[in-house]
Amino acid sequence: MEILFQKQLQHSSQEPVLKRFASLTEENLSLAAMTEFQTEALRAITARAYKHNAFYRDKMLQAGVKPDDIKSLADLTRLPFTTKDELRGKPWALLAADKKDVSLINVSTGTTGGEEIYIMQTWRDHFLNEFSAGYRKLVDVEDGDIVINALPYEMSSAGLAFHKVFMDSSHATVVNVGKGGAYSTPEKTAVVIRDLQPTVVITTPSYAITIAEAAAQMNLDLTGLPLKKMFLTGEGCSPAFRQRVEKIWGTRANFYYGSLECGPLGIECNAHNGYHIPMGHVAFEIVDPRTGEALEPGEIGEVVATTLTRFDSPLFRYRTQDLGYIDPDPCKCGNIFPRFFMRGRLVDHITIMGVDFSPFYLEEFLMRLPEVGNWYQFVAAPDNNESLKIRTELAPGVKPTAELAEKLASKMEFAIGIPCAFEFVTGLPRPGSKTVRVVRE
């Protein structure tokens, strides 16, 4: 025990740049102050990475840039991009500290294919080097709340990351039910929810439906819970799908956008009008996916993220393969952070008749059809680029008929402008991992 305390004491000091801005609160927060913080944090992390990380030092040398060249936030674009493929199968690539100082290792979920990506965190980065100005207003969980954390704890960063936030920062009670597995089955989670009567639930959109199905089997009315909020994260969904979740659970559901590699990237407020970008955690860019050139606010492009609180495993200009745009205009909720609007993922888009479609866009119109159930697949066939096949369950009590298939296909074609065909099925798999909405056959 004494050795453990000694090790923690060796790393018991925040980075100086974080200390300097620790006094920022909801009352004195401003965009000018946050921009100043981002600039100083970027300069400090760039200097540390250049000195202690061969991966980044080599990339900077090849790009002809040195830490002294980073004088303002605009100079971020002088640094080279980091891609997923550069990190796959290279566990220690980002480490700017000794291996012995690593306290936590998380592994990618693997939904985009390829070898695993590993993200290391030292005790100092994980517990001390945090900057939460403006964060608590968006994550309004507090002392006395009981939080059902139905996110994966194994390998993924999701469960543990939110566990720490809710328990350490919000002082709430956390129930680590997890997401599927030998012990954390949907049925057991429904029992725990019935017994503990939580006030907050965090899970993925699809798993919210899976839990609800288990609750229905035991005649548990989720709308009778004392829930004040639900957070949906881990996978995207359309506003129409979110509305179904809210109706089933009887509470407001806010989106939370993050990743293993970058941590928090966007948090939705109660206005449900885009993700607020947590400027204390990340510098956010939107670039043209083909050229890498910076895009103006309102232009749709690829999300590029630079972490600002990880000094021992920094991440510069990471190409997430997520698509969206930034809206800098003030939000009616009063939060000063600019907002990001998600428009899907590069790897998930479906091309029909020469036009790229985001699954979220297609799902929005599909979920507006009351006859359609909560589980579906968009089927992309290499030999069919002229129409969209939709494989779906039907809502309870709706009978499958050829006339219904034709009716739904007509409504979808009218909404999205391309021919559609429906295939009705009695049951689609309930995955324990991220739900795949686009299948290629």
Protein Blocks (a to p, Z undefined) as FASTA:
>chain_A
ZZmmmmmmmmmcccfklmmmmmpcfklgcfklmmmmmmmmmmmmmmmmmmmomklmmmmm
mnopafklmmbfklmmmpccddfklmgoplklmpccdfklpmbdcddehlngpjdddddd
dfklmmmmgcfehklmmmccdehiacddfbdfehpamlmmmmmmmmmmnopacddebggd
jklgfklmmmmmmmnopabdcddfklmmmmmmmmmmnopafklpccfbdcdehiacdfkl
mmmmmmmnopacddddddfklopabdcdfkonajaddfkloccddddfklopacdehiac
ddddddfkbmklccehiaehpacdddfbdcfklpabdcdddebjfklpcceehiacdfkl
mmmmmmmpmkbcfbdcddddfklckbccddddddehiacdfklmmmmmmmmmmmnopacd
ddddfbdcddfbdcdfbdcZZ
